[in-house]
Amino acid sequence: MLLSSKGKHRRPSKAVRVATLAGVAGAAVAVPLMGATGASAASVSTWDAVAQCESGGNWSINTGNGYYGGLQFSASSWAAAGGTQYAARADLATKGQQIATAEKLLALQGPGAWACAGAGGLTNDGVDPGVDTGSAKNGDTAPQAAPERKAEQPTTRSETRTAPKAEKTVTTPTGDKVKKGDGEYKVKAGDTLSKIAKAKDVKGGWHKLFTLNDDIVENADLIFPGQQLHLK
């Protein structure tokens, strides 16, 4: 499952589960997690191993816990990595579509986005899984699920973003524009709010960091390379 404290895509009960990127925010890039590179990719067998650990290999699973599909995407991570082009939620998409979306999240956040990265041997190994994303499952027409937020995250914030001025934005891996900010710390690929707070000794941890930058960071699980955060 995807973690939120060390990765945007993670679940609090698992170690990384920011996407997006609490240990929340994973820079996506979100690069919203760890050591992501532009050549990120993993084989189908690797994704199968991760799914086996995350969901018992059930690519259609939806237990109502806020995480969906074989690789246990949260609604916000699924959307951030472009999964909604296939289906409203991960459990409504095909295995190939879930893997294709996971590839994007891997590039954004790195292996740390999944609590089961170690069990599945997930790394940025550069192996193109070559999956077929053409066949829709049964959920492309389903209404968009409301983004799920972990219990440890701050109060719900609107998912709707107002497009900031071009000269004050950064472009995310999915092509969206987000506010850049003017803080003293520039987000790098693999960063999360918790990692930054720990490295820079921010009193109050990621919660304080999120509060200081709530004008540009709308989701604690999603931060992006190039954004400039205030540390105090």
Backbone hydrogen bonds, N-H to C=O, Kabsch-Sander energy under -0.5 kcal/mol:
donor,donor_aa,acceptor,acceptor_aa,energy
2,L,72,Q,-1.4
3,L,10,R,-2.0
3,L,113,A,-0.9
6,K,16,V,-0.7
7,G,16,V,-0.9
10,R,2,L,-0.8
10,R,3,L,-7.7
10,R,7,G,-1.1
10,R,16,V,-0.8
14,K,11,R,-1.9
17,R,3,L,-0.7
21,L,18,V,-7.4
25,A,220,A,-3.0
26,G,18,V,-2.1
26,G,221,D,-1.7
27,A,191,D,-6.5
28,A,29,V,-1.4
28,A,31,V,-1.5
28,A,223,I,-4.5
29,V,30,A,-7.7
29,V,31,V,-0.6
34,M,109,Q,-2.5
35,G,33,L,-0.6
40,S,37,T,-1.5
47,W,43,S,-2.1
48,D,44,V,-2.6
49,A,45,S,-1.8
50,V,46,T,-2.1
51,A,47,W,-2.8
52,Q,48,D,-2.2
53,C,49,A,-1.5
54,E,50,V,-2.8
55,S,51,A,-3.1
56,G,51,A,-0.5
56,G,52,Q,-1.0
57,G,51,A,-2.1
58,N,55,S,-0.7
59,W,57,G,-0.9
61,I,58,N,-1.2
63,T,67,Y,-0.5
68,Y,73,F,-2.8
69,G,61,I,-2.5
70,G,59,W,-0.6
72,Q,69,G,-1.5
73,F,68,Y,-2.5
78,W,74,S,-2.5
79,A,75,A,-2.1
80,A,76,S,-2.5
81,A,77,S,-1.9
82,G,79,A,-1.7
83,G,78,W,-2.9
85,Q,82,G,-1.5
86,Y,83,G,-2.2
87,A,83,G,-1.7
88,A,139,G,-1.2
92,L,89,R,-1.2
93,A,90,A,-1.7
98,Q,94,T,-2.3
99,I,95,K,-2.4
100,A,96,G,-2.4
101,T,97,Q,-2.1
102,A,98,Q,-2.4
103,E,99,I,-2.3
104,K,100,A,-1.2
105,L,101,T,-2.0
106,L,102,A,-2.7
107,A,103,E,-1.9
108,L,104,K,-1.8
109,Q,105,L,-3.4
110,G,105,L,-0.6
110,G,106,L,-1.8
113,A,110,G,-1.8
114,W,111,P,-2.1
115,A,1,M,-3.6
117,A,114,W,-1.5
120,G,116,C,-2.4
121,G,117,A,-0.7
121,G,118,G,-0.7
122,L,117,A,-2.9
125,D,41,A,-0.9
125,D,123,T,-2.2
126,G,41,A,-1.2
127,V,41,A,-0.7
128,D,126,G,-0.7
133,T,131,V,-0.6
136,A,134,G,-0.7
138,N,92,L,-0.9
139,G,92,L,-1.1
142,A,139,G,-1.3
153,Q,150,K,-1.4
163,A,161,R,-0.6
168,K,165,K,-1.9
169,T,166,A,-1.4
170,V,178,V,-2.4
172,T,176,D,-3.1
175,G,172,T,-2.4
178,V,170,V,-2.3
180,K,168,K,-2.8
183,G,228,Q,-1.6
185,Y,229,L,-2.4
186,K,184,E,-0.5
187,V,185,Y,-0.6
187,V,227,Q,-3.4
190,G,27,A,-1.0
190,G,31,V,-1.2
190,G,108,L,-0.6
191,D,188,K,-2.2
193,L,25,A,-1.0
196,I,192,T,-2.6
197,A,193,L,-2.7
198,K,194,S,-2.2
199,A,195,K,-2.7
200,K,196,I,-2.7
201,D,198,K,-0.8
202,V,197,A,-2.7
203,K,201,D,-0.6
205,G,202,V,-2.1
207,H,204,G,-0.6
208,K,204,G,-1.3
209,L,205,G,-2.0
210,F,206,W,-2.8
211,T,207,H,-2.2
212,L,208,K,-2.6
213,N,209,L,-1.1
214,D,211,T,-1.1
216,I,213,N,-1.9
217,V,213,N,-2.9
218,E,216,I,-0.8
219,N,222,L,-0.5
222,L,219,N,-2.9
223,I,26,G,-2.3
223,I,221,D,-0.5
226,G,187,V,-2.2
227,Q,224,F,-2.2
228,Q,180,K,-3.3
229,L,185,Y,-3.2
229,L,227,Q,-0.6
